């Protein structure tokens, strides 16, 4: 072959391969993931997901490129209100059964499950600053929908109610079976937004929080926005003290209910929204 054709040929093959692996902007999820609330990508590339309360205790391994569920597993534990999914470098999944909309639960739990060995255990915990179940309104800030694993610990971020002060509180727990009182490490006001999902980059240098706002313009026009907040340049695990960048998420008449986020690769993240007519449950590419 003429040497002058070799370089264009290899370049063309490279481009075709890159296009084949290109992450889609949007992937519609199947009906069995209509209420997706947790999502995490393992070091081996496996993407696991689950639905929230009023759904069976199932976890799903999903392939974004093939756009299909590869595997479904039923765990022998209840889904009282599964709200987020995290993973560690050993391939363990941490399933946050800590949804607490009424702020009255006293059985908050995180399941530890290994898809390779099927080993299952759990963490019981409570918040150090909750004394009443429920507390006086509007001090309802003991719901949680966001969790990450980092440095042998689990980091939880609370979801305030819309009549509260809109602070998200950062709690920390050991990432091992036991019964603990969580450590309250930090808090941050996100300007009328409530936090619904969290993820941390594989290098531990970026934290992502999904959040949304519901309000009214001129006192009567519905107004909603959903965003990803990226935190970087923090010291240790003081994530909320880092540099913050906000990125708007795709909108459809009203803000989609984005409840999960995970890193895809070094520069790209993916987020997922629940299905609420006329919106469909989907995964979206979210560039930082």
ZAKOL-182438 format. One record per residue (C-alpha): residue number from 1; x, y, z. Coordinates in steps of 0.5 Angstrom, whole numbers, always signed. Example, Ala and Ser with C-alpha at 12.3 -4.5 7.8 and 13.67 -1.06 7.14 Angstrom:
<atoms>
ATOM|nr|X|Y|Z
ATOM|1|+25|-9|+16 $
ATOM|2|+27|-2|+14 $
</atoms>
This chain:
<atoms>
ATOM|nr|X|Y|Z
ATOM|1|+0|+0|+0 $
ATOM|2|+2|+7|-2 $
ATOM|3|+5|+10|+5 $
ATOM|4|+2|+16|+3 $
ATOM|5|-5|+13|+4 $
ATOM|6|-3|+9|+11 $
ATOM|7|-4|+16|+16 $
ATOM|8|-11|+18|+13 $
ATOM|9|-13|+10|+13 $
ATOM|10|-11|+10|+21 $
ATOM|11|-14|+17|+22 $
ATOM|12|-20|+15|+19 $
ATOM|13|-21|+8|+23 $
ATOM|14|-19|+12|+29 $
ATOM|15|-25|+17|+28 $
ATOM|16|-30|+11|+27 $
ATOM|17|-28|+8|+33 $
ATOM|18|-29|+14|+37 $
ATOM|19|-36|+16|+34 $
ATOM|20|-38|+9|+36 $
ATOM|21|-36|+10|+43 $
ATOM|22|-39|+17|+43 $
ATOM|23|-43|+18|+49 $
ATOM|24|-50|+20|+47 $
ATOM|25|-53|+27|+49 $
ATOM|26|-59|+23|+51 $
ATOM|27|-62|+16|+52 $
ATOM|28|-69|+14|+54 $
ATOM|29|-69|+9|+59 $
ATOM|30|-74|+3|+59 $
ATOM|31|-80|+3|+64 $
ATOM|32|-77|-1|+69 $
ATOM|33|-73|+5|+71 $
ATOM|34|-78|+10|+71 $
ATOM|35|-77|+12|+78 $
ATOM|36|-69|+12|+77 $
ATOM|37|-66|+15|+84 $
ATOM|38|-59|+12|+84 $
ATOM|39|-54|+11|+79 $
ATOM|40|-46|+9|+80 $
ATOM|41|-41|+7|+75 $
ATOM|42|-36|+2|+78 $
ATOM|43|-28|+2|+76 $
ATOM|44|-30|-4|+71 $
ATOM|45|-35|+1|+67 $
ATOM|46|-41|-3|+70 $
ATOM|47|-47|+2|+71 $
ATOM|48|-52|+0|+76 $
ATOM|49|-58|+3|+78 $
ATOM|50|-64|+3|+82 $
ATOM|51|-71|+6|+83 $
ATOM|52|-74|+9|+89 $
ATOM|53|-80|+7|+94 $
ATOM|54|-86|+4|+92 $
ATOM|55|-82|-1|+88 $
ATOM|56|-79|-8|+88 $
ATOM|57|-72|-8|+91 $
ATOM|58|-68|-9|+85 $
ATOM|59|-62|-7|+82 $
ATOM|60|-60|-6|+74 $
ATOM|61|-54|-6|+70 $
ATOM|62|-55|-2|+64 $
ATOM|63|-51|-1|+58 $
ATOM|64|-51|+6|+56 $
ATOM|65|-48|+5|+49 $
ATOM|66|-53|-1|+47 $
ATOM|67|-59|+2|+51 $
ATOM|68|-61|-4|+55 $
ATOM|69|-61|-7|+61 $
ATOM|70|-56|-13|+62 $
ATOM|71|-58|-16|+68 $
ATOM|72|-63|-15|+74 $
ATOM|73|-62|-17|+81 $
ATOM|74|-67|-18|+87 $
ATOM|75|-64|-17|+94 $
ATOM|76|-67|-20|+100 $
ATOM|77|-68|-13|+103 $
ATOM|78|-74|-8|+103 $
ATOM|79|-74|-2|+99 $
ATOM|80|-77|+3|+104 $
ATOM|81|-74|+9|+100 $
ATOM|82|-68|+8|+96 $
ATOM|83|-65|+14|+94 $
ATOM|84|-58|+14|+92 $
ATOM|85|-53|+9|+90 $
ATOM|86|-45|+10|+91 $
ATOM|87|-39|+5|+90 $
ATOM|88|-32|+4|+92 $
ATOM|89|-26|+2|+89 $
ATOM|90|-27|-6|+91 $
ATOM|91|-33|-6|+87 $
ATOM|92|-38|-6|+93 $
ATOM|93|-45|-2|+92 $
ATOM|94|-48|+2|+97 $
ATOM|95|-55|+3|+97 $
ATOM|96|-58|+9|+101 $
ATOM|97|-65|+7|+104 $
ATOM|98|-65|+14|+107 $
ATOM|99|-71|+17|+104 $
ATOM|100|-75|+21|+109 $
ATOM|101|-80|+26|+107 $
ATOM|102|-84|+26|+113 $
ATOM|103|-77|+27|+117 $
ATOM|104|-80|+22|+122 $
ATOM|105|-76|+15|+120 $
ATOM|106|-72|+12|+126 $
ATOM|107|-69|+6|+121 $
ATOM|108|-65|+9|+117 $
ATOM|109|-60|+4|+113 $
ATOM|110|-55|+4|+108 $
ATOM|111|-54|-3|+105 $
ATOM|112|-47|-6|+102 $
ATOM|113|-48|-11|+97 $
ATOM|114|-42|-14|+92 $
ATOM|115|-45|-16|+85 $
ATOM|116|-39|-21|+84 $
ATOM|117|-40|-25|+91 $
ATOM|118|-47|-23|+93 $
ATOM|119|-45|-21|+100 $
ATOM|120|-50|-17|+103 $
ATOM|121|-49|-13|+110 $
ATOM|122|-52|-6|+112 $
ATOM|123|-50|+0|+116 $
ATOM|124|-55|+3|+121 $
ATOM|125|-55|+11|+123 $
ATOM|126|-58|+17|+126 $
ATOM|127|-57|+24|+125 $
ATOM|128|-53|+27|+131 $
ATOM|129|-58|+34|+131 $
ATOM|130|-65|+31|+130 $
ATOM|131|-68|+30|+137 $
ATOM|132|-75|+30|+135 $
ATOM|133|-79|+25|+130 $
ATOM|134|-81|+29|+126 $
ATOM|135|-78|+36|+128 $
ATOM|136|-82|+42|+128 $
ATOM|137|-84|+45|+122 $
ATOM|138|-80|+48|+118 $
ATOM|139|-74|+45|+121 $
ATOM|140|-75|+39|+116 $
ATOM|141|-68|+38|+114 $
ATOM|142|-67|+30|+115 $
ATOM|143|-69|+27|+109 $
ATOM|144|-63|+25|+104 $
ATOM|145|-62|+23|+97 $
ATOM|146|-55|+24|+96 $
ATOM|147|-49|+20|+98 $
ATOM|148|-42|+19|+95 $
ATOM|149|-36|+14|+98 $
ATOM|150|-29|+17|+99 $
ATOM|151|-23|+15|+103 $
ATOM|152|-27|+9|+107 $
ATOM|153|-33|+14|+109 $
ATOM|154|-40|+15|+106 $
ATOM|155|-41|+22|+105 $
ATOM|156|-49|+24|+105 $
ATOM|157|-52|+31|+103 $
ATOM|158|-59|+33|+106 $
ATOM|159|-65|+35|+102 $
ATOM|160|-68|+41|+105 $
ATOM|161|-76|+42|+105 $
ATOM|162|-78|+48|+100 $
ATOM|163|-80|+52|+106 $
ATOM|164|-74|+51|+110 $
ATOM|165|-67|+55|+109 $
ATOM|166|-65|+51|+103 $
ATOM|167|-58|+49|+107 $
ATOM|168|-56|+42|+105 $
ATOM|169|-52|+39|+111 $
ATOM|170|-46|+34|+110 $
ATOM|171|-46|+28|+114 $
ATOM|172|-40|+23|+115 $
ATOM|173|-41|+15|+116 $
ATOM|174|-36|+10|+116 $
ATOM|175|-36|+5|+110 $
ATOM|176|-37|-1|+114 $
ATOM|177|-43|-5|+117 $
ATOM|178|-45|-2|+124 $
ATOM|179|-49|+2|+128 $
ATOM|180|-47|+10|+128 $
ATOM|181|-49|+17|+129 $
ATOM|182|-47|+21|+123 $
ATOM|183|-42|+26|+124 $
ATOM|184|-44|+33|+122 $
ATOM|185|-39|+36|+118 $
ATOM|186|-41|+42|+114 $
ATOM|187|-47|+46|+111 $
ATOM|188|-48|+50|+105 $
ATOM|189|-54|+54|+102 $
ATOM|190|-56|+53|+95 $
ATOM|191|-60|+59|+94 $
ATOM|192|-67|+56|+94 $
ATOM|193|-65|+49|+91 $
ATOM|194|-66|+42|+94 $
ATOM|195|-60|+37|+93 $
ATOM|196|-63|+30|+90 $
ATOM|197|-56|+27|+88 $
ATOM|198|-49|+26|+89 $
ATOM|199|-43|+23|+86 $
ATOM|200|-35|+24|+86 $
ATOM|201|-30|+23|+81 $
ATOM|202|-25|+17|+81 $
ATOM|203|-19|+22|+83 $
ATOM|204|-23|+25|+88 $
ATOM|205|-22|+32|+86 $
ATOM|206|-29|+34|+84 $
ATOM|207|-36|+33|+87 $
ATOM|208|-42|+34|+84 $
ATOM|209|-49|+35|+87 $
ATOM|210|-56|+35|+83 $
ATOM|211|-61|+40|+85 $
ATOM|212|-67|+44|+83 $
ATOM|213|-71|+50|+85 $
ATOM|214|-79|+51|+85 $
ATOM|215|-82|+58|+85 $
ATOM|216|-86|+63|+82 $
ATOM|217|-85|+69|+78 $
ATOM|218|-90|+75|+79 $
ATOM|219|-93|+71|+85 $
ATOM|220|-96|+66|+80 $
ATOM|221|-92|+63|+74 $
ATOM|222|-89|+57|+76 $
ATOM|223|-82|+57|+75 $
ATOM|224|-77|+51|+76 $
ATOM|225|-69|+50|+74 $
ATOM|226|-65|+44|+75 $
ATOM|227|-57|+44|+76 $
ATOM|228|-51|+40|+77 $
ATOM|229|-46|+44|+82 $
ATOM|230|-39|+42|+81 $
ATOM|231|-34|+43|+87 $
ATOM|232|-27|+43|+86 $
ATOM|233|-20|+45|+90 $
ATOM|234|-23|+43|+97 $
ATOM|235|-18|+41|+102 $
ATOM|236|-19|+34|+105 $
ATOM|237|-27|+32|+105 $
ATOM|238|-29|+39|+106 $
ATOM|239|-33|+39|+99 $
ATOM|240|-37|+45|+100 $
ATOM|241|-32|+49|+102 $
ATOM|242|-29|+48|+95 $
ATOM|243|-29|+52|+88 $
ATOM|244|-37|+52|+86 $
ATOM|245|-39|+52|+79 $
ATOM|246|-46|+51|+77 $
ATOM|247|-49|+48|+70 $
ATOM|248|-56|+48|+68 $
ATOM|249|-59|+41|+66 $
ATOM|250|-64|+40|+60 $
ATOM|251|-71|+43|+61 $
ATOM|252|-78|+41|+58 $
ATOM|253|-83|+46|+60 $
ATOM|254|-82|+45|+67 $
ATOM|255|-75|+42|+70 $
ATOM|256|-74|+35|+70 $
ATOM|257|-74|+31|+76 $
ATOM|258|-66|+29|+76 $
ATOM|259|-65|+25|+82 $
ATOM|260|-58|+21|+80 $
ATOM|261|-51|+23|+77 $
ATOM|262|-44|+19|+76 $
ATOM|263|-38|+21|+73 $
ATOM|264|-37|+18|+66 $
ATOM|265|-30|+19|+64 $
ATOM|266|-25|+25|+66 $
ATOM|267|-29|+31|+63 $
ATOM|268|-36|+28|+62 $
ATOM|269|-42|+26|+67 $
ATOM|270|-48|+23|+66 $
ATOM|271|-55|+25|+70 $
ATOM|272|-62|+21|+70 $
ATOM|273|-69|+24|+71 $
ATOM|274|-75|+20|+73 $
ATOM|275|-81|+19|+68 $
ATOM|276|-86|+24|+70 $
ATOM|277|-91|+25|+64 $
ATOM|278|-90|+28|+59 $
ATOM|279|-83|+27|+61 $
ATOM|280|-79|+20|+60 $
ATOM|281|-74|+17|+64 $
ATOM|282|-67|+19|+61 $
ATOM|283|-60|+19|+62 $
ATOM|284|-57|+25|+60 $
ATOM|285|-49|+27|+58 $
ATOM|286|-47|+33|+63 $
ATOM|287|-41|+36|+61 $
ATOM|288|-37|+40|+67 $
</atoms>
